[in-house]
Amino acid sequence: MIYGIDIGGTKIEFVAFDDDLNAVDRVRVDTPADDYDAFLSVLDALVSKADARFGEQPRVGLGVPGLTDSEGRALCANLPGVSGHHVGDDVAARIGRPVATLNDTRCFALSEARGGAGEGYRVVFGAILGTGAAGGLVIDGRVEDGHRGLAGEYGHLPLPAALQCKYDLPVRRCGCGLPGCLEAYVAGEGLMALAKHFGATAADAPGLAAAWRTGDAAAVATRDAFIDILGAGFANIVKLCDPDVIVMGGGLSLIDETIELLPQAIAVHLFAGFASPPVVRARFGDASGVRGAALLAQGLPV
């Protein structure tokens, strides 16, 4: 058996896999966002119950949102109770075994590169677009996390000045603390702020997509700016990393136009005569991150 755990801002997903990565048991529980001891206790309980059920103590892989600083401490904007702690070490101490830990989006990218929508491609960029915007780069099946663990953080590239002027956008401060990050315009909250800027009245992203499909002028203007900004951000990824494929996950990737319109929007921001790589939806959907955590736990090079 192998355990994969994917930590989210609102939910923790725990999956017990067999050695062929078939899910045997799956549990989702609320994430204690503000209480670190409660957070550790929830993980301990999930692992202990599974151990008792299967009669063994399998390897554990953990996908954690946010970044890790030079001292090994977590920086999680959506989980204030977790920030500042050595999460992998603390979880390992609590459950009594080693824990393989990686950023949750890098786990997603790893999963999609190995058996997912990126299978067969040498250079895979996995991008999450939902509550936040983050990514991961996998080359030859191995995660390129970088010296500081920052590789793939496309959501914190700055909004291009040309697009800020084009759409007369205010400088929004991102949850990371920096001004003008792409995430502040294209992830969930940012998209709805963009909708408000153009005068759209939808209450959420699905409602906004429904409105632009009916031809609502404000919603269509929001869509066009959203795709243009996203295209510019992904064009920078292409210029820097030149991936063979971009695999998208997260709630906003489920809006068909995000996948369908993005390649042309990327191409607009590339050099003349250069096309976008294919943009495809994740094969394993919202279960891809926890599958990537299990791959991490297998002990193969990542």
C-alpha positions as CSV (number, residue, x, y, z in Angstrom):
1,M,0.0,0.0,0.0
2,I,0.9,3.7,-0.5
3,Y,-0.7,6.7,1.1
4,G,-1.1,9.9,-0.7
5,I,-2.3,13.1,1.1
6,D,-3.2,16.3,-0.7
7,I,-3.6,19.3,1.6
8,G,-6.0,22.0,0.4
9,G,-7.2,25.3,1.7
10,T,-10.6,23.8,2.6
11,K,-10.2,20.0,2.3
12,I,-7.6,17.3,3.0
13,E,-7.8,14.4,0.6
14,F,-6.4,11.0,1.8
15,V,-6.1,8.1,-0.6
16,A,-4.7,4.6,0.0
17,F,-3.3,3.2,-3.2
18,D,-2.1,-0.3,-4.1
19,D,1.3,-0.6,-5.7
20,D,-0.2,-0.1,-9.2
21,L,-1.7,3.3,-8.0
22,N,-5.3,2.0,-8.0
23,A,-7.2,3.9,-5.3
24,V,-8.4,1.5,-2.6
25,D,-9.8,3.9,-0.1
26,R,-10.5,7.7,-0.2
27,V,-11.4,10.1,2.5
28,R,-11.9,13.9,2.5
29,V,-12.1,15.9,5.6
30,D,-12.1,19.7,6.4
31,T,-8.7,21.3,6.7
32,P,-8.1,23.0,10.1
33,A,-6.7,26.2,8.6
34,D,-5.9,28.1,11.8
35,D,-4.9,25.4,14.3
36,Y,-1.7,23.6,13.6
37,D,-2.0,21.0,16.3
38,A,-5.5,20.2,15.1
39,F,-4.1,20.0,11.6
40,L,-1.5,17.4,12.7
41,S,-4.1,15.5,14.7
42,V,-6.3,15.2,11.6
43,L,-3.5,13.8,9.6
44,D,-2.5,11.4,12.4
45,A,-6.1,10.1,12.7
46,L,-6.4,9.5,8.9
47,V,-3.1,7.6,8.8
48,S,-3.9,5.6,12.0
49,K,-7.3,4.5,10.8
50,A,-5.9,3.4,7.5
51,D,-3.1,1.5,9.2
52,A,-5.6,-0.3,11.3
53,R,-7.7,-1.2,8.3
54,F,-4.9,-2.5,6.2
55,G,-2.7,-4.0,8.9
56,E,0.5,-2.3,7.8
57,Q,2.3,1.0,7.9
58,P,2.7,2.1,4.2
59,R,4.9,4.9,2.9
60,V,3.3,8.4,2.9
61,G,3.5,11.2,0.3
62,L,2.3,14.6,1.2
63,G,1.4,17.5,-1.1
64,V,1.5,20.8,0.7
65,P,0.3,24.1,-0.8
66,G,2.5,27.2,-0.8
67,L,6.2,27.4,-0.6
68,T,9.0,26.4,1.8
69,D,11.6,29.0,2.9
70,S,15.3,28.5,3.2
71,E,14.8,27.2,6.7
72,G,12.3,24.6,5.7
73,R,9.3,26.4,7.0
74,A,6.0,26.5,5.1
75,L,4.6,29.7,3.6
76,C,0.9,29.0,3.0
77,A,-1.3,32.1,2.3
78,N,-4.5,30.0,2.6
79,L,-3.4,28.1,5.7
80,P,-2.2,30.6,8.3
81,G,-2.0,28.0,11.0
82,V,0.5,25.9,8.9
83,S,2.7,28.8,7.9
84,G,6.0,29.0,9.8
85,H,6.1,25.3,10.6
86,H,8.3,22.4,9.3
87,V,5.3,20.5,8.0
88,G,7.0,17.4,6.6
89,D,9.1,16.8,9.7
90,D,6.2,17.5,12.1
91,V,3.9,15.1,10.3
92,A,6.6,12.4,10.2
93,A,7.1,12.8,14.0
94,R,3.4,12.6,14.6
95,I,2.7,9.5,12.5
96,G,6.0,7.8,13.3
97,R,7.4,7.3,9.9
98,P,9.2,9.2,7.1
99,V,7.1,11.5,4.9
100,A,7.9,12.5,1.4
101,T,6.8,16.1,0.9
102,L,6.4,18.3,-2.2
103,N,4.4,21.3,-3.2
104,D,0.9,20.2,-4.1
105,T,1.0,21.7,-7.6
106,R,4.3,20.0,-8.3
107,C,2.5,16.7,-7.2
108,F,-0.2,17.5,-9.7
109,A,2.3,18.1,-12.5
110,L,4.2,14.9,-11.6
111,S,0.9,12.9,-11.7
112,E,-0.1,14.2,-15.1
113,A,3.4,13.7,-16.6
114,R,3.5,10.0,-15.4
115,G,0.4,8.3,-16.7
116,G,-1.8,11.4,-17.1
117,A,-2.5,13.9,-19.9
118,G,1.2,14.6,-20.2
119,E,2.2,11.0,-20.7
120,G,4.5,10.7,-23.8
121,Y,5.7,14.3,-23.7
122,R,9.2,15.1,-22.5
123,V,8.6,18.5,-21.1
124,V,5.3,19.0,-19.2
125,F,4.1,22.1,-17.6
126,G,1.2,21.4,-15.1
127,A,-0.9,24.5,-14.2
128,I,-3.5,24.7,-11.6
129,L,-6.1,27.5,-12.0
130,G,-8.8,27.7,-9.4
131,T,-8.7,29.4,-6.0
132,G,-5.0,30.1,-6.8
133,A,-2.7,29.9,-9.8
134,A,0.4,27.8,-9.6
135,G,2.3,25.3,-11.7
136,G,5.0,22.7,-11.9
137,L,7.6,21.7,-14.5
138,V,8.4,18.1,-15.2
139,I,11.2,17.1,-17.6
140,D,11.8,13.4,-18.5
141,G,9.4,12.4,-15.7
142,R,11.2,14.4,-13.0
143,V,10.1,17.5,-11.2
144,E,12.2,20.6,-11.8
145,D,11.6,22.3,-8.5
146,G,14.6,24.7,-8.6
147,H,17.1,25.8,-6.0
148,R,14.4,27.6,-3.9
149,G,11.4,25.5,-4.8
150,L,9.9,28.3,-6.9
151,A,10.0,26.7,-10.3
152,G,6.5,26.8,-11.8
153,E,5.0,29.7,-9.8
154,Y,3.4,31.4,-12.9
155,G,0.7,32.9,-10.8
156,H,3.2,35.3,-9.3
157,L,4.6,36.6,-12.5
158,P,3.6,40.3,-12.8
159,L,0.6,41.4,-14.9
160,P,2.2,42.8,-18.2
161,A,2.0,46.6,-18.2
162,A,0.6,46.6,-21.7
163,L,-2.4,44.6,-20.6
164,Q,-2.9,46.8,-17.5
165,C,-3.1,49.8,-19.7
166,K,-5.2,48.0,-22.4
167,Y,-7.9,47.1,-19.9
168,D,-7.3,50.1,-17.5
169,L,-6.9,47.7,-14.6
170,P,-6.1,48.7,-11.1
171,V,-3.0,47.2,-9.4
172,R,-4.3,44.5,-7.2
173,R,-2.3,43.2,-4.3
174,C,-1.9,39.4,-4.3
175,G,-2.3,37.2,-1.3
176,C,1.4,36.6,-1.4
177,G,2.0,40.2,-0.6
178,L,3.3,41.3,-4.0
179,P,1.4,43.8,-6.1
180,G,0.1,43.0,-9.6
181,C,0.6,39.2,-9.6
182,L,-1.3,37.3,-12.4
183,E,-3.1,35.3,-9.7
184,A,-4.8,38.5,-8.6
185,Y,-6.5,38.7,-12.0
186,V,-7.1,35.2,-13.3
187,A,-7.6,32.9,-10.2
188,G,-11.0,32.6,-8.6
189,E,-11.2,35.8,-6.6
190,G,-9.2,37.7,-9.2
191,L,-11.5,36.6,-12.0
192,M,-14.5,37.9,-10.1
193,A,-12.8,41.2,-9.4
194,L,-12.1,41.4,-13.1
195,A,-15.8,40.8,-13.7
196,K,-16.7,43.6,-11.3
197,H,-14.3,45.9,-13.2
198,F,-16.1,45.3,-16.4
199,G,-19.6,45.6,-14.8
200,A,-20.6,41.9,-14.9
201,T,-23.0,40.9,-12.2
202,A,-22.5,37.1,-12.0
203,A,-22.0,35.8,-8.5
204,D,-19.4,33.2,-9.3
205,A,-17.3,31.8,-12.1
206,P,-19.9,29.3,-13.5
207,G,-22.5,32.1,-13.5
208,L,-20.0,34.3,-15.3
209,A,-19.3,31.7,-18.0
210,A,-23.1,31.2,-18.5
211,A,-23.5,34.9,-18.9
212,W,-20.8,35.3,-21.6
213,R,-22.3,32.3,-23.5
214,T,-25.6,34.3,-23.8
215,G,-23.7,37.3,-25.2
216,D,-23.8,39.5,-22.1
217,A,-21.5,42.4,-23.1
218,A,-19.9,42.8,-19.6
219,A,-19.3,39.1,-19.2
220,V,-17.9,38.8,-22.7
221,A,-15.5,41.7,-22.0
222,T,-14.4,39.9,-18.8
223,R,-13.8,36.6,-20.7
224,D,-11.7,38.4,-23.4
225,A,-9.5,40.1,-20.8
226,F,-9.3,36.9,-18.7
227,I,-8.1,34.8,-21.6
228,D,-5.8,37.5,-22.9
229,I,-4.1,37.9,-19.5
230,L,-3.8,34.2,-19.0
231,G,-2.4,33.8,-22.5
232,A,0.2,36.4,-21.9
233,G,1.2,34.6,-18.7
234,F,1.4,31.3,-20.3
235,A,3.3,32.7,-23.3
236,N,6.0,33.7,-20.8
237,I,6.1,30.1,-19.6
238,V,6.6,29.0,-23.2
239,K,9.4,31.5,-23.8
240,L,11.2,30.4,-20.6
241,C,10.5,26.6,-20.5
242,D,9.3,25.7,-24.0
243,P,7.1,22.9,-22.8
244,D,5.8,20.2,-25.1
245,V,2.3,20.4,-23.5
246,I,0.5,22.4,-20.9
247,V,-1.8,20.4,-18.7
248,M,-4.4,22.3,-16.7
249,G,-6.3,21.5,-13.6
250,G,-8.3,23.3,-11.0
251,G,-11.9,24.6,-11.0
252,L,-11.4,27.2,-13.7
253,S,-9.9,24.7,-16.1
254,L,-13.4,23.0,-16.1
255,I,-14.7,26.0,-18.0
256,D,-14.4,24.9,-21.6
257,E,-13.4,28.2,-23.0
258,T,-10.3,28.2,-20.8
259,I,-9.0,25.2,-22.6
260,E,-10.4,26.0,-26.1
261,L,-9.3,29.7,-26.3
262,L,-6.0,29.6,-24.5
263,P,-3.7,28.3,-27.3
264,Q,-4.6,31.2,-29.6
265,A,-4.3,33.6,-26.7
266,I,-0.8,32.3,-26.0
267,A,0.2,32.5,-29.7
268,V,-0.7,36.2,-29.8
269,H,1.9,36.9,-27.2
270,L,4.6,34.7,-28.8
271,F,6.9,35.6,-31.8
272,A,5.4,35.7,-35.3
273,G,5.2,32.2,-36.8
274,F,5.4,30.4,-33.4
275,A,2.4,28.4,-32.2
276,S,1.3,27.5,-28.7
277,P,2.0,24.0,-27.4
278,P,-1.2,21.9,-26.9
279,V,-3.3,22.9,-23.9
280,V,-5.2,20.0,-22.4
281,R,-7.2,19.2,-19.3
282,A,-5.8,17.0,-16.6
283,R,-6.6,13.3,-17.0
284,F,-7.0,12.7,-13.2
285,G,-8.8,15.9,-12.4
286,D,-8.9,17.0,-8.8
287,A,-7.5,13.6,-7.8
288,S,-4.2,14.2,-9.6
289,G,-2.5,16.0,-6.7
290,V,-3.1,13.1,-4.3
291,R,-2.0,10.6,-7.0
292,G,1.2,12.7,-7.4
293,A,1.8,12.5,-3.6
294,A,1.5,8.7,-3.8
295,L,4.1,8.7,-6.7
296,L,6.3,10.7,-4.5
297,A,6.0,8.1,-1.7
298,Q,6.9,5.3,-4.0
299,G,10.5,6.4,-3.7
300,L,11.2,6.7,-7.4
301,P,13.3,9.7,-8.5
302,V,11.0,12.8,-8.9
